[in-house]
C-alpha cells in the first residue's frame, strides 16, 4: 500500500481461499488502519478461519462469518468448508490508530457544479448510451450488517430536465411519431421532447431500445436496427431515418383513384354500339362470345 501511495481502502476483498490467511498476514501493521472493511473467503484448513478472525479482531474490526453452501463437489477443496468473513470497523473507531487526517477541501462549490462537471467528463469519455441519465450524491454508501452494499436503501436518481429540452413542437409527422413513442417509453411529457432531445439523456437504455423499435414498426411499418438507434439517438436524427423508411404511397394512390374514376365515367357515357365495338377490339381471336 505504501508503494502505491494508497492511504485509504473502503472495502478490501480477499478471495485467495486456501491462502487467504497468508494474504492477511502480509498486510503490514502500519497499513491496517487504512482499511475500513474486508470481505474474506477462505477454506477452514489448519484453523485458518479461527486465526483470521483473531487477526482481524486484533486490528480493531468487528467480525462475523458464515459458511458458504455449495453443491460444487468436484472442487479440489471438496470436504473443506468454505467460509465468508466480514470485517468492519466500528463507526467510532473507523480511523483506528491512524492520526487524524485533514479534511480535504472540496473542489466543487456545490452539488450542482459537481454533477455538471461529472456529466461533462463522462459524455466526453463514453458513448451516449453509457452515460448515466441521473446522479445521486451520498455521504456514504448504505451497508447491510454484513458489510455488503444495501441496494434497497439506495435512493432513486432523479432524471434531470435540461432547459434545452423545452423544445418546439414536432416539425414532421415522423418527429411526432418518434416523440410519442419516446414519451410512452420514458414516462415523460411529449411536450418536453424536441428535435435535439437525446433518448439516453431522458433515461433510455438498451432494453427500451428494443421496445422502441417494435412500437415504431407497429406505427409506421419501418423496421429499425438496434445500431441505428444507438447512432441516431437525437430525436431529429432518428425521425429522419424513420421518414426515409416510410413508403411514399400518397401521390401514387391518388393517381390510381383518379384514373379509375375517369375510366368509370367514360364507360358510363358510352353507347351500346361503342361498348360492342370495344368488346370486338378486345376479343381474343378464335373465341366467340
N, C-alpha and C positions, 0 to 999 in steps of 0.2 A: 504493500500500500504506500509506503514511504517513497519507493522508487517511482511510482506512477503519480505521486502528488495527490493521492486521494485523502481527503480529510473527513469524509462522512459517507456512510453506506446505510441507506434506509432499510434495505432488505437484501440479505445475503442468502443465496440458495446453494446448498451443498448436496450434490447428487452423485457422490462417488461410491455409495453403498458400502462395499467392504472396506474401503479406505477412508470413510468419512471421518472417523475419529482422528486418523493421522493428519487429515486436512486441518481439522480444528487445532490440533497440536502445533501446526505450522504457522498459526497466527501469532505474531509477536505480541508480547504483553503490552507493549506501547501502542498497539493498534486496536486492541479490544474496545476501547472507549469510543472508537469511531463507528462502531456497528450498532444500529438501533434494534434490528430484528434479524432472526435467522430461521430458515426452514431447512432441516437436515433430514435426508433419507438415508437410512443405514440398516444393515443386517446385524442382528444381535449375535455377533460372533466374538467369543472370548470376552464377554461382558462389555462390548462396545457401547451398548445403549446406556448402561449404568455409568460408565466412565465419561461418556459425552455429556450426559445430564449433569453430572457432578462438575465437570469443567465449565459448563455454561453458567451454572449457579454460582460458581466461584467468581465469575466475572460480572456478577450482578444481574443476571437475567432471570425472569420468571419463566419456568419451563413446563410444558405439557407435552405428552407423547401419545401416539395412538398406533396400533398395529394395522398395517395395510392388508386388507383381504384381497388375495389374488388367486385366480384359477390357472395361472401360467405355471403348471407343474413341470414343464420342460426346461425351466431356467436352471442354470448351473447352481444357483443358490437354493434350489428346492430343499425344503426341510429346515431352512434357516429363516426365522420370521423377519419380515421387512417392517420397519417402523418409520414413522414420520415424527420428527421432533420439532416443536415450535418454541422458539425462544424470543422473548420480548422484554425490553427494559421497562420497568415501572415508570409511569409518567413523571414522577418527582425525582427520578434518578437517571433520566434519559441521557444526561451528559456524562454519566459515570464519573470516573476520576479525572476527566479532562478539565483543563482550566476553562473558565468562561470564555466563550467566543464572542467577538464583537459582532453585533447585528449588522449585516451588510445594508448599505443604503440602497434602496431600490432605484433602478434607473428610469422607471416609469412613474410619472406623477400621479396617475390614477389607472383604474382598470380599463377604462375606455381606450387610452393610449396603448396599453399593453395588448389588448385584443386587436387593435388596428395594426400594430406592428407585427404581431404574430401571424395575423391573417395575410398580410402583405408578403411576409417571408415564406409562408407555405405556398402561396399562389405562385411565387417565383420559382419554387423548387419542385412542385408537384403538378401532375396533370389535373385539370379542373374536377374530375370525378373523384379524386382522392382528397380534395381539400374539405375539411370539416365545415358543415353548414352553421355551426354554433359553437360557442366556447363557454365553459364554466370555470370560474376561478375559485379554488378551495384553499383554505388554510392548511388542510392536511387531508389525506385520503381516509375514508372511513374503513375501519378494520373489524373483523369478527374477533371473537375471543381467542381464536387460534392464530391470529395474526394474518389472516388472509384478507384480501380485498372484499369488502362487503358491497357487492354490486347493487343490492336492493336499497341501500342507503344513499346511493348516488343521486343527486338531483337531475331532473330532466333539463337538457340545454334548451334555451330559448333561441329560435331561429330569428336572427335579426332581419328587419325590413329596411333596406337601404333607401335613401332618398331618391336615387335614380330609378328605383323600381316603381315609382308612381308615374307610369308612362301613359302615353296616349292610347286611344282605342285601337284595336287591330286594324291594319290598313288593307288587308286582303282577306278573302274567305279562308285561305289556308292558315293565316295567322289566327283567325278567330277559332278555328277548329283546334289548333295546337294549344292555344291559351285555355280553352275549355277543358281539354284533356289534362293539361298540367294542373289546373285548379282542382279538378276532381281527384287526381292522384296525390297532390301535395297538401290538400285540405286548406287551401288559401283562396283569397278573393281574386277572381279573374281580372278585376279592375286594377290590381297591383302588378299585373304582368304586362310587359310591353316588349317591343322588338329587341331591346338589349337585355332582357331578363335572362338569367342563366339558370338552367334546370337544376344544376347541382348546388348552386348557392341557395336555392329555395328548399333544399333538403332532399333532392333527388338522389337515388343510388342505383346500383346495378340491378337490384330486384325490381325497382319501379320502372326501369328502362324496358324490361320485358313486357310489363303490363301496358306501358305507354304504346309500344309497338302494336300490341293487339288492339287497343282502343282506336288508334289511328287507322289501322287496317279495316276495322268494322265501320268506321265513319266515312272513309274515303276510298277504300279499296287498295290503297297504297301500302305495300309491304316493305318496311324499312329494315335495314341490317343494324345489328347492335353497334357495330363500329361506327356506323353513320351517325347515330345519336351521340356517341362519345365525341366525334369530330365536330358535329354541328349542335353544340349544347346551348347556343343562344336561340331564343325563340324565332327571331327573324331568319336565321340560317336554316333551322330545321323546317320552318314553314316553306322556305324556298325549295327545299328538297321535296317536300310533300307536294307542292304545287306543280313541280316538273313531272311528278309521277301520276298526277290525275289526268286521265284521258280527256282531251278537249273534244267532246262529242256534242256540244251545244249547237254550233253552227251547222254541223252535218245533219243533225236530227231535224233542225228547222228546214233545211233544204229538202230533205226527203218528204216531209209533211206537205210542203208547198207543191212539190211535183205530183204527189198522189192526189191532192185536191184538184189541181188543174186537169189531171187525166180523167177524174170522175166527171168533172164539169163538161169536158169535151165529149165524153161518151154519151152523157145525158142529152147533149144538144144534137147528136147525130140522128139522121133519119134512118128508117128501116133499110132503105136501099143502101145507104152508106155503111151501115153495120154489116149487111150481107156482103158488100164488096170487101169490107175489112176481113170478114171471115174467109173469103175466097183468097185474098192475098196471103193470109197466114196458114192456109190449108197445106197439109203435107201431101206431096204427090203420091198417087196410088191409093189414097184413102178417101172414101166418100163419106160425107156427113149425113 
